[in-house]
Amino acid sequence: YTNFMILSKSKQFLYINELLSNKNAFEVNNKITQLLKDILIELEGQLRKNPFDKTIQYNIALVEQTSIMITANTSKRLALENLLINMKS
């Protein structure tokens, strides 16, 4: 596993595409859950170093919103691509 956050946007999209190409829905859901947790852990670590950074706070809210969208049965691809497009660096 590579730190998803340090991948280029194009590699992040490829990773998402590969993740969603798996036919086992249970595995896909587990991998998405783990990915979102890993991203949150990374962002929360950054937030501890810069507690007032609005960009980090925005990205955390975006990951949480993505998690809610996926739980609410939104298209996983749409939710994850929306996350990638809107996440600020």
VODRENMI-74383 format. One record per residue (C-alpha): residue in three letters; residue number from 1; y, x, z. Coordinates in nm, 4 decimals. Example, Ala and Ser with C-alpha at 12.3 -4.5 7.8 and 13.67 -1.06 7.14 Angstrom:
<sites>
("ALA"; 1; (-0.4500; 1.2300; 0.7800)),
("SER"; 2; (-0.1060; 1.3670; 0.7140)),
</sites>
This chain:
<sites>
("TYR"; 1; (0.0000; 0.0000; 0.0000)),
("THR"; 2; (0.3389; 0.1328; -0.1008)),
("ASN"; 3; (0.6538; 0.0275; 0.0792)),
("PHE"; 4; (0.7557; -0.2664; -0.1387)),
("MET"; 5; (1.1215; -0.2204; -0.0502)),
("ILE"; 6; (1.1458; 0.1242; -0.2107)),
("LEU"; 7; (0.9941; 0.0136; -0.5421)),
("SER"; 8; (1.2266; -0.0448; -0.8364)),
("LYS"; 9; (1.2966; -0.4101; -0.9222)),
("SER"; 10; (1.0729; -0.3874; -1.2301)),
("LYS"; 11; (0.7839; -0.2474; -1.0201)),
("GLN"; 12; (0.8397; -0.5210; -0.7627)),
("PHE"; 13; (0.8073; -0.7844; -1.0372)),
("LEU"; 14; (0.4904; -0.6143; -1.1651)),
("TYR"; 15; (0.3487; -0.6108; -0.8124)),
("ILE"; 16; (0.4212; -0.9844; -0.7706)),
("ASN"; 17; (0.2667; -1.0568; -1.1097)),
("GLU"; 18; (-0.0472; -0.8611; -1.0200)),
("LEU"; 19; (-0.0679; -1.0294; -0.6792)),
("LEU"; 20; (-0.0438; -1.3783; -0.8350)),
("SER"; 21; (-0.2978; -1.3017; -1.1089)),
("ASN"; 22; (-0.5779; -1.3069; -0.8510)),
("LYS"; 23; (-0.7850; -1.6254; -0.8920)),
("ASN"; 24; (-0.8748; -1.6474; -0.5229)),
("ALA"; 25; (-0.6029; -1.8713; -0.3720)),
("PHE"; 26; (-0.6957; -1.7730; -0.0158)),
("GLU"; 27; (-0.6507; -1.4016; -0.0939)),
("VAL"; 28; (-0.3236; -1.4678; -0.2761)),
("ASN"; 29; (-0.1862; -1.6627; 0.0219)),
("ASN"; 30; (-0.2920; -1.3874; 0.2631)),
("LYS"; 31; (-0.1344; -1.1155; 0.0479)),
("ILE"; 32; (0.1912; -1.3108; 0.0111)),
("THR"; 33; (0.2044; -1.3709; 0.3869)),
("GLN"; 34; (0.1415; -1.0009; 0.4517)),
("LEU"; 35; (0.4011; -0.8959; 0.1935)),
("LEU"; 36; (0.6690; -1.1181; 0.3480)),
("LYS"; 37; (0.5798; -0.9897; 0.6974)),
("ASP"; 38; (0.6027; -0.6288; 0.5768)),
("ILE"; 39; (0.9411; -0.6913; 0.4153)),
("LEU"; 40; (1.0681; -0.8575; 0.7349)),
("ILE"; 41; (0.9436; -0.5681; 0.9502)),
("GLU"; 42; (1.1237; -0.3217; 0.7226)),
("LEU"; 43; (1.4458; -0.5264; 0.7259)),
("GLU"; 44; (1.4360; -0.5760; 1.1029)),
("GLY"; 45; (1.3973; -0.1995; 1.1426)),
("GLN"; 46; (1.7054; -0.1504; 0.9263)),
("LEU"; 47; (1.8912; -0.4145; 1.1279)),
("ARG"; 48; (1.8174; -0.2299; 1.4545)),
("LYS"; 49; (1.9962; 0.0748; 1.3065)),
("ASN"; 50; (2.2860; -0.1340; 1.1669)),
("PRO"; 51; (2.3050; -0.4540; 1.3753)),
("PHE"; 52; (2.6180; -0.5863; 1.2029)),
("ASP"; 53; (2.5126; -0.5209; 0.8428)),
("LYS"; 54; (2.5674; -0.8525; 0.6612)),
("THR"; 55; (2.3502; -0.7472; 0.3648)),
("ILE"; 56; (2.0476; -0.6894; 0.5879)),
("GLN"; 57; (2.1113; -1.0193; 0.7683)),
("TYR"; 58; (2.1364; -1.1965; 0.4314)),
("ASN"; 59; (1.8077; -1.0414; 0.3125)),
("ILE"; 60; (1.6271; -1.1428; 0.6322)),
("ALA"; 61; (1.7464; -1.5023; 0.5884)),
("LEU"; 62; (1.6325; -1.4894; 0.2247)),
("VAL"; 63; (1.2810; -1.3738; 0.3214)),
("GLU"; 64; (1.2605; -1.6496; 0.5831)),
("GLN"; 65; (1.3782; -1.9060; 0.3263)),
("THR"; 66; (1.1154; -1.7786; 0.0795)),
("SER"; 67; (0.8450; -1.8173; 0.3426)),
("ILE"; 68; (0.9544; -2.1780; 0.4044)),
("MET"; 69; (0.9609; -2.2510; 0.0297)),
("ILE"; 70; (0.6056; -2.1199; -0.0134)),
("THR"; 71; (0.4843; -2.3184; 0.2886)),
("ALA"; 72; (0.6477; -2.6293; 0.1406)),
("ASN"; 73; (0.4372; -2.5889; -0.1743)),
("THR"; 74; (0.7079; -2.4547; -0.4039)),
("SER"; 75; (0.5731; -2.2437; -0.6895)),
("LYS"; 76; (0.4778; -1.9099; -0.5344)),
("ARG"; 77; (0.5921; -1.7245; -0.8455)),
("LEU"; 78; (0.9266; -1.9033; -0.8469)),
("ALA"; 79; (0.9839; -1.8432; -0.4748)),
("LEU"; 80; (0.8933; -1.4728; -0.4913)),
("GLU"; 81; (1.0908; -1.4067; -0.8095)),
("ASN"; 82; (1.3886; -1.5865; -0.6534)),
("LEU"; 83; (1.3557; -1.3516; -0.3544)),
("LEU"; 84; (1.3532; -1.0437; -0.5778)),
("ILE"; 85; (1.6466; -1.1599; -0.7888)),
("ASN"; 86; (1.8652; -1.2536; -0.4906)),
("MET"; 87; (1.7796; -0.9716; -0.2498)),
("LYS"; 88; (2.0752; -0.7379; -0.2123)),
("SER"; 89; (2.0356; -0.3628; -0.1841)),
</sites>
